[in-house]
Amino acid sequence: METCPWCEEGTLSSVTDTVYWELPDGTRAVEITETPSILCDHCQALFQSDETVKEIEDQLFLIDTKQLGKQTKYEDLLKMKRLLKRNYFDFSE
């Protein structure tokens, strides 16, 4: 198991949690339930991995967010039809 990056003492566990994400256009936020998250058993820090953050941000950028309700499950978000195949504006790859 990995050590917590926040307290550097606790052990990390995989959990799911509800997160709130601002849409790329800044018009509103959405509630995303059952999101893969990481929990520290010592300091109780709850956060998402860099990979999960990238998946959410890319998906929100690539879908028609007008079709997205106020709340969605993480899996349902990732299954939504994309307008583009990939994020052509992400130069980190």
C-alpha atoms as one frame of an Amber mdcrd trajectory, in Angstrom:
protein
   0.000   0.000   0.000   1.051   3.541  -0.654   1.629   6.178   1.999  -0.630
   9.241   2.084   0.846  12.199   0.177  -0.822  14.612   2.638   0.153  13.322
   6.086   2.880  10.896   4.959   1.760   8.471   7.683  -1.506   6.834   6.696
  -2.256   3.916   4.431  -4.419   4.545   1.372  -7.576   2.625   0.504  -9.661
   2.619  -2.670 -13.228   3.844  -2.103 -15.988   5.546  -4.085 -17.322   8.990
  -3.245 -19.457  11.813  -4.561 -17.568  14.711  -6.134 -18.693  18.046  -7.556
 -17.118  19.233 -10.789 -17.363  22.551 -12.576 -18.119  22.235 -16.288 -15.400
  23.464 -18.668 -17.541  26.419 -19.753 -17.993  27.479 -16.117 -21.788  27.625
 -16.335 -22.496  25.172 -13.503 -21.234  22.238 -11.513 -22.393  18.633 -11.632
 -22.546  15.996  -8.927 -20.714  12.820  -9.913 -21.544   9.858  -7.694 -19.639
   6.606  -7.224 -16.375   8.234  -8.300 -13.224   6.173  -7.686 -11.411   7.867
  -4.819  -8.585   7.319  -2.365  -8.962   7.552   1.430  -6.199   7.876   4.025
  -6.826   5.869   7.190  -4.802   8.344   9.284  -5.752  11.901   8.272  -9.000
  10.950   6.474  -7.935  12.842   3.333 -10.239  11.865   0.487  -9.082  12.578
  -3.051  -9.061  11.302  -6.630  -6.033   9.978  -8.500  -4.519  12.072 -11.277
  -5.835   9.503 -13.765  -9.413   9.814 -12.493  -9.214  13.614 -12.571  -7.971
  13.498 -16.175 -10.725  11.067 -17.204 -13.423  13.323 -15.732 -11.995  16.543
 -17.167 -11.459  15.040 -20.625 -14.947  13.531 -20.704 -16.613  16.792 -19.614
 -14.682  18.603 -22.332 -15.636  16.084 -25.039 -19.364  15.546 -24.423 -22.385
  17.751 -25.015 -22.760  18.969 -21.425 -26.271  20.249 -22.186 -27.312  16.571
 -22.137 -25.835  16.166 -18.650 -28.165  16.454 -15.661 -27.319  17.916 -12.272
 -26.240  14.487 -11.070 -24.687  11.457 -12.773 -22.802   8.312 -11.886 -19.122
   8.211 -12.767 -19.595   5.159 -15.011 -22.544   6.777 -16.808 -20.499   9.932
 -17.398 -17.705   7.950 -19.017 -20.214   6.106 -21.237 -21.728   9.308 -22.665
 -21.238   9.835 -26.387 -18.292  12.075 -27.197 -18.417  14.838 -29.778 -14.707
  14.262 -30.493 -12.727  11.039 -30.160 -10.084  12.595 -27.924  -9.069  15.877
 -26.362  -7.000  17.461 -29.114  -6.222  20.423 -26.824  -4.348  18.291 -24.275
  -0.676  18.500 -25.181   0.553  16.614 -22.105   0.584  13.270 -23.927
